Amino acid sequence: MKTSLVALLLVLANLASGQDAAAPQPQASQPQASPSQPPNQKKEIKDPAEYNAYVGAVQQADPAAKISGLEAFLTQYPNSVMKEDALELLMGTYQQANNQAKVIDTANRLLVANPNNARGLVLLAYNERAAQKWADAKQHAERGLQTLEKMPKADGVSDADFAKQKTQLAGLLNSVAGFSALQLKDYVSAQKYLRPAVEADPNNVENVYPLALSYLTATPPDDVNGLFFIARAANLVSDPAGKASIIKFGHSRYVKYHGSEQGWDDLIAQTKTTPLPPAGFTITQYVPPTPQQQAAELVKTKKPDEMSFAEWELVLSVGTQEDQDKVWNSLKGKNLQMAEVQVITASPTKLELAASVDDIDQKRADIELSFPGPIPARMVPKEGDKINFEGTPVSYTPSPFMMVMEKGALLTKAAPAPPRKPPVHRKPQ
C-alpha cells in the first residue's frame, strides 16, 4: 500500500493547507448558520470573535500552533458552522505532525459531526485495512464511495485541485474496499472495486495482483481476466523472488486453463506494455476429449494387439459400435496370455479378476475366467493374489465392463534365476 499511502498523505496535506487562505468572512447582521446547511451554500461565521479564533488557528504556519488553535476553537465553539471544516483541517495537521493516534481520533470525531464525511471515512477505512479489520474497512470504504460524489468543496480549493482530491480518494476507497472484500472471500465485490482502482492506476501492482486473484479464485473463476492481470502483475513487481513466484503461479494456471504453455510468453510480453485487456481479448480454453473421442483416437493410432487391457476396456465400454467391433473382432476367440492380474474372488472352476489399474484400486472385477474343469484346491489362488493366466475371450458387457473368458489356465511364474556363483579357481598341482 505504499502508493496508496502517498496518495492519502497528499490528500491530508491538502486539507491542512487548502483552507488557510480562505477563511469565511464575518457577518454580523444575519443569524448563525447551522452545521447541517446545504453543502453548496457558502459558510459564514456571524460572530467576529468566533471568526477571529478560526482565522487565527488556520493561519498558523507551525503545525503544533495550528493544532492548539484548532482544538481551542472546537472547544470554545462546539456548534460552529465551521466545525466540520476545522476537524478536517485538524485531521490533516495531525498527519503533518505524525501523530497517527490523534489522526484516527479526529477522524472519529469528524464522523460524529458528519457520518458521511468522505475524508474521514477514507482515513478510517485505510487504517482498518492496515489493522486487518476487513469487514469494518470494507464498510467504511463503501460508505466513502457512496458519499464521495456529494463531498463539498472546501473554500479556497480550486476546481482542479478538488477534482484531483476526489480522484485520489476514490482510488484509495476502491483499493481498500476491494482488497478487504478479497480477504472476506467476497470475490464479486473485490472485482467490482479493484477493477476501477486498477483502471485509475494501472501501474500499481498492489491493486493489480489482488485483482488477478479475485478473478482466479472466484467460483467459477474468470480465467481470461485473471490470467491477463496475473501476467501484468508479473511485469510490475520488482522483487526477483516475488516476480518468480507470480510467474510460476500464473504459468501453472495458464497451462491448466489453456491445455499447454503455448502463448504464455506472448501474454507476458503483451502485458508489459498493455495495462488493461484490449477489446476482444481472450484465451482459448482447453476442452479435454470425451471418453468416446479418446477411444476413437486409440483405434486410429493403435492396433488392438498393441493396446493394454485398460485401453481395450475404454474402447469396448464407451467407443462407437464401429470402434468396439474393430477391437472385439481382433480379440474374440483368440488365446490371450495376461500377467500380474489381481484375484477378486476365486473358486476351483471360476475366477473374477481385475486387470486395469483403476479396477485393481477399486477391487472391482473386469474379467470372468472359467476353467475347462476344476483345478486342484491347492492351486486355487487367494483373494488379492497376483496371477498369470491364459484364456479365450468369448463375450463382454460394456457397462459395468466385464470380459468373459473361457478355456482358462494358470501360468506358473518363472522362478527368479539363482545368482551366478563365481568360478572356482584351483591352484595348479
C-alpha positions in Angstrom: 0.0 0.0 0.0 3.0 2.4 -0.3 1.5 4.2 -3.4 -1.9 4.4 -1.6 -0.3 5.8 1.5 1.4 8.5 -0.5 -1.9 9.5 -2.1 -3.5 9.5 1.4 -0.8 11.8 2.8 -1.2 14.1 -0.2 -4.9 14.4 0.4 -4.5 15.1 4.1 -1.7 17.6 3.4 -4.1 19.4 1.0 -6.6 19.5 3.8 -4.0 21.0 6.1 -3.1 23.8 3.7 -6.1 24.3 1.4 -8.2 26.3 3.8 -5.6 28.6 5.2 -6.2 31.5 2.8 -10.0 31.1 2.6 -11.5 31.7 6.0 -15.1 32.7 5.9 -15.9 36.4 6.2 -17.7 37.6 9.4 -21.3 38.6 9.0 -23.0 40.4 12.0 -26.5 41.1 10.6 -27.7 37.5 9.8 -28.5 34.6 12.2 -25.8 31.9 12.8 -25.8 29.3 10.1 -26.4 25.7 11.0 -23.7 23.0 10.6 -26.2 21.0 8.5 -26.8 23.7 5.9 -26.7 22.6 2.3 -23.1 22.0 1.1 -23.4 24.4 -1.8 -24.3 27.3 0.5 -21.3 29.4 1.5 -20.5 29.0 5.2 -20.4 32.3 7.1 -19.3 33.0 10.7 -21.5 35.7 12.1 -19.7 36.2 15.4 -16.5 38.4 15.0 -14.8 36.7 18.0 -15.5 33.2 16.6 -14.2 34.4 13.2 -11.0 35.7 14.7 -10.5 32.5 16.6 -10.9 30.4 13.5 -8.7 32.6 11.3 -6.1 32.8 13.9 -5.9 29.0 14.1 -6.0 28.2 10.3 -3.3 30.8 9.5 -0.7 29.3 11.9 2.3 28.0 9.9 3.6 25.8 12.7 1.7 22.5 12.9 1.8 22.5 16.8 0.4 26.0 16.9 -2.3 25.2 14.4 -3.3 22.1 16.3 -3.5 24.1 19.5 -5.5 26.8 17.9 -8.0 24.5 16.2 -8.5 22.4 19.4 -9.2 25.6 21.3 -11.6 26.8 18.6 -13.5 23.5 18.7 -13.7 23.6 22.4 -15.0 27.1 22.6 -17.3 26.9 19.6 -18.6 23.2 19.5 -21.6 24.1 17.3 -19.7 26.3 14.9 -20.7 26.3 11.2 -17.0 25.6 10.6 -16.8 22.6 12.9 -16.6 20.0 10.1 -14.0 22.1 8.2 -12.0 22.6 11.4 -12.0 18.9 12.1 -10.9 18.1 8.6 -8.1 20.6 8.9 -7.1 19.3 12.3 -7.0 15.7 11.0 -4.6 16.8 8.2 -2.5 18.8 10.6 -2.1 15.9 13.0 -1.0 13.9 10.0 1.7 16.5 9.3 2.8 16.2 12.9 3.0 12.4 12.5 0.5 11.9 15.4 -1.3 8.9 14.0 -3.4 8.2 17.1 -4.7 11.7 17.0 -5.4 11.4 13.3 -7.7 8.5 13.9 -9.3 10.1 16.9 -10.0 13.2 14.9 -11.5 11.1 12.1 -13.9 9.5 14.5 -14.8 13.0 15.9 -15.4 14.1 12.3 -17.7 11.2 11.6 -19.7 12.1 14.7 -20.2 15.6 13.3 -21.0 14.2 9.8 -21.3 10.4 9.4 -20.9 10.8 5.7 -17.7 12.8 5.6 -15.8 11.2 2.8 -12.3 12.2 4.0 -12.9 10.8 7.5 -14.3 7.6 6.0 -11.3 7.1 3.7 -8.9 7.6 6.6 -10.7 5.1 8.9 -11.0 2.6 6.1 -7.3 2.8 5.3 -6.3 2.3 8.9 -8.8 -0.5 9.4 -7.3 -2.3 6.4 -3.8 -1.9 7.9 -5.2 -3.4 11.1 -6.8 -6.3 9.1 -10.3 -5.3 10.3 -11.6 -6.4 6.9 -15.3 -6.0 7.5 -15.0 -2.6 9.1 -12.6 -1.4 6.3 -14.9 -2.6 3.6 -18.0 -1.0 5.2 -16.3 2.4 5.7 -14.8 2.3 2.2 -18.1 1.6 0.6 -19.8 4.4 2.5 -17.0 6.7 1.5 -17.6 5.8 -2.2 -21.3 6.5 -1.8 -20.7 9.9 -0.3 -17.8 11.0 -2.4 -19.9 12.5 -5.2 -21.7 14.7 -2.6 -18.5 15.8 -0.9 -18.5 19.6 -0.6 -15.5 21.6 -1.9 -13.7 23.4 0.8 -13.4 27.2 0.4 -10.2 28.3 -1.3 -9.7 25.0 -3.1 -9.6 25.2 -6.9 -11.8 23.1 -9.0 -8.8 21.3 -10.5 -7.3 20.5 -7.0 -10.8 19.4 -5.8 -11.2 17.1 -8.7 -7.7 15.7 -8.1 -8.6 15.1 -4.4 -11.8 13.2 -5.3 -9.9 11.1 -7.8 -7.3 10.2 -5.2 -9.9 9.4 -2.6 -11.9 7.3 -5.0 -8.7 5.3 -5.8 -8.0 4.7 -2.1 -11.5 3.8 -1.3 -11.8 1.3 -4.2 -8.5 -0.2 -3.3 -9.4 -0.7 0.4 -12.9 -1.9 -0.4 -11.7 -4.4 -3.0 -8.7 -5.8 -1.0 -10.9 -6.1 2.1 -13.6 -7.9 0.1 -10.9 -10.3 -1.3 -9.8 -11.2 2.3 -13.5 -11.8 3.1 -13.8 -14.1 0.0 -16.4 -11.8 -1.5 -14.9 -12.1 -4.9 -17.7 -10.3 -6.8 -17.2 -7.2 -4.6 -13.4 -7.5 -4.9 -13.7 -7.4 -8.7 -16.2 -4.5 -8.5 -13.9 -2.3 -6.5 -10.4 -3.4 -7.6 -11.1 -3.1 -11.3 -11.7 0.7 -11.2 -8.7 1.1 -8.8 -6.5 -0.6 -11.5 -8.1 1.4 -14.3 -7.3 4.6 -12.4 -3.7 3.5 -11.6 -2.7 0.6 -14.0 0.9 0.5 -12.7 0.1 -0.1 -9.0 0.9 -3.8 -8.5 -0.7 -3.6 -5.0 -4.1 -3.4 -6.8 -3.3 -5.4 -10.0 -2.2 -8.5 -8.2 -5.2 -8.7 -5.8 -7.5 -8.1 -8.8 -5.9 -11.0 -10.6 -6.5 -13.2 -7.5 -10.1 -12.0 -7.3 -10.7 -13.3 -10.8 -8.8 -16.6 -10.5 -10.1 -17.6 -7.0 -13.8 -16.8 -7.7 -16.3 -19.6 -8.2 -16.5 -20.0 -11.1 -13.2 -18.3 -11.9 -12.8 -15.7 -14.6 -9.6 -17.2 -16.1 -9.3 -14.8 -19.1 -9.2 -11.6 -17.0 -7.3 -13.3 -14.2 -4.6 -14.6 -16.4 -4.2 -11.2 -18.1 -3.8 -9.4 -14.8 -1.5 -12.0 -13.2 0.8 -11.6 -16.2 0.6 -7.9 -15.8 1.5 -8.2 -12.1 4.5 -10.3 -13.0 5.7 -7.4 -15.1 5.1 -4.8 -12.4 6.6 -6.5 -9.4 10.3 -5.5 -8.9 11.4 -8.1 -6.3 13.0 -11.0 -8.2 11.7 -13.7 -5.8 8.2 -12.2 -5.9 8.3 -12.0 -9.7 9.4 -15.6 -9.9 6.6 -16.7 -7.6 3.9 -14.8 -9.6 5.2 -16.2 -12.9 5.2 -19.8 -11.6 1.7 -19.4 -10.3 0.5 -17.7 -13.5 2.2 -20.2 -15.7 0.6 -23.1 -13.9 -2.9 -21.6 -14.1 -2.4 -20.8 -17.8 -1.4 -24.3 -18.7 -4.3 -25.7 -16.7 -6.8 -23.4 -18.5 -5.3 -23.4 -22.0 -4.0 -27.0 -22.1 -0.4 -26.1 -22.9 2.0 -23.3 -22.3 1.8 -22.1 -25.9 1.0 -18.4 -25.8 2.1 -17.8 -22.2 5.4 -16.0 -23.1 3.4 -13.8 -25.6 1.0 -12.9 -22.8 3.8 -11.8 -20.6 5.2 -9.7 -23.4 1.9 -8.2 -24.2 1.1 -7.2 -20.6 4.4 -5.5 -20.3 3.1 -2.5 -22.3 -0.6 -3.1 -22.3 -2.1 -2.3 -18.8 -5.7 -3.4 -19.5 -7.2 -6.2 -21.6 -7.8 -4.8 -25.1 -11.2 -5.2 -26.8 -11.8 -8.8 -27.8 -9.0 -10.2 -25.7 -9.5 -13.9 -24.9 -7.5 -17.1 -24.2 -8.8 -20.3 -25.7 -9.8 -22.8 -23.0 -8.7 -26.4 -23.4 -11.6 -28.8 -23.6 -10.4 -32.4 -22.8 -11.7 -35.0 -25.3 -14.6 -37.1 -24.2 -14.0 -40.8 -23.4 -15.6 -41.7 -26.7 -13.2 -39.3 -28.5 -10.3 -40.8 -26.6 -11.5 -44.3 -27.7 -11.7 -43.2 -31.3 -8.2 -41.8 -31.1 -6.9 -45.1 -29.7 -8.4 -47.1 -32.5 -6.9 -44.7 -35.1 -3.4 -44.8 -33.6 -3.0 -48.4 -32.2 -3.8 -51.8 -33.4 -5.8 -53.9 -30.8 -2.9 -56.2 -30.1 -0.8 -53.2 -29.2 -3.3 -51.9 -26.7 -3.3 -52.5 -22.9 -6.2 -54.2 -21.2 -7.3 -50.8 -19.9 -7.4 -49.5 -23.4 -9.5 -52.4 -24.6 -11.8 -51.7 -21.7 -12.1 -48.0 -22.7 -13.0 -48.8 -26.3 -15.4 -51.6 -25.5 -17.1 -49.6 -22.8 -17.6 -46.1 -24.4 -16.4 -46.4 -28.1 -18.8 -46.2 -31.0 -20.2 -49.5 -32.2 -17.8 -49.4 -35.1 -14.8 -48.9 -32.9 -16.0 -51.6 -30.5 -16.4 -54.1 -33.3 -12.8 -53.4 -34.6 -11.3 -54.2 -31.2 -13.6 -57.1 -30.3 -13.3 -58.9 -33.6 -9.5 -59.0 -33.2 -9.8 -60.4 -29.6 -12.7 -62.8 -29.8 -11.8 -66.5 -29.9 -8.1 -65.9 -29.6 -6.0 -67.3 -26.9 -4.6 -64.5 -24.7 -2.0 -64.5 -22.0 -2.0 -61.9 -19.3 0.3 -61.2 -16.3 0.0 -59.6 -12.9 -3.8 -59.7 -12.8 -5.4 -59.4 -9.3 -7.8 -62.0 -8.0 -11.1 -60.6 -6.7 -12.9 -63.9 -6.0 -11.8 -67.5 -6.6 -13.3 -71.0 -6.9 -11.9 -74.2 -8.5 -13.9 -73.5 -11.7 -14.1 -69.7 -12.0 -12.0 -66.6 -11.1 -13.1 -63.0 -11.0 -10.1 -60.8 -11.8 -9.1 -57.1 -12.1 -6.7 -56.3 -14.8 -6.8 -52.4 -15.2 -5.2 -50.2 -12.6 -8.4 -48.4 -11.8 -10.3 -51.7 -11.3 -7.4 -53.1 -9.2 -7.5 -49.9 -7.0 -11.3 -50.3 -6.6 -11.2 -54.1 -6.1 -13.7 -54.4 -9.0 -13.6 -57.4 -11.3 -13.3 -56.7 -15.1 -12.6 -60.3 -16.2 -14.5 -63.5 -15.6 -12.3 -66.5 -16.2 -13.7 -70.1 -16.3 -11.7 -73.3 -16.5 -12.5 -76.4 -18.5 -12.6 -78.4 -15.3 -12.0 -77.9 -11.6 -8.4 -77.0 -10.6 -6.8 -78.7 -7.6 -7.7 -77.0 -4.3 -4.0 -76.3 -3.6 -3.7 -74.4 -6.8 -6.8 -72.2 -6.3 -5.4 -68.6 -5.8 -6.4 -66.5 -2.8 -8.2 -63.1 -3.0 -5.7 -60.4 -3.6 -3.1 -62.6 -5.2 -1.5 -61.6 -8.5 -1.6 -64.3 -11.1 -0.5 -65.0 -14.7 -3.1 -66.8 -16.9 -4.3 -67.6 -20.3 -7.8 -67.6 -21.7 -10.1 -67.1 -24.7 -12.4 -64.1 -24.8 -16.0 -65.1 -25.7 -18.2 -62.1 -24.8 -18.2 -58.8 -22.9 -20.6 -56.4 -21.2 -19.9 -52.7 -21.8 -21.3 -51.3 -18.5 -20.3 -52.3 -16.0 -17.4 -53.6 -18.0 -16.8 -57.4 -17.8 -14.9 -59.5 -20.3 -15.9 -63.2 -20.2 -13.0 -65.6 -21.0 -13.1 -69.4 -21.2 -10.5 -72.2 -21.5 -8.6 -70.7 -18.6 -5.3 -72.0 -17.4 -3.0 -70.7 -14.7 0.5 -70.0 -15.8 3.4 -70.6 -13.5 5.5 -67.5 -12.8 9.1 -68.0 -13.9 11.3 -68.5 -10.9 14.0 -65.9 -10.4 17.3 -67.1 -11.8 19.7 -68.1 -9.0 22.6 -65.8 -8.5 25.6 -66.9 -10.5 28.4 -68.2 -8.4 31.9 -67.1 -9.2 34.0 -69.8 -10.9 36.3 -71.8 -8.6 39.9 -71.4 -9.4 42.1 -74.2 -8.4 45.7 -73.8 -7.8 47.8 -75.9 -10.2 49.3 -79.0 -8.6 
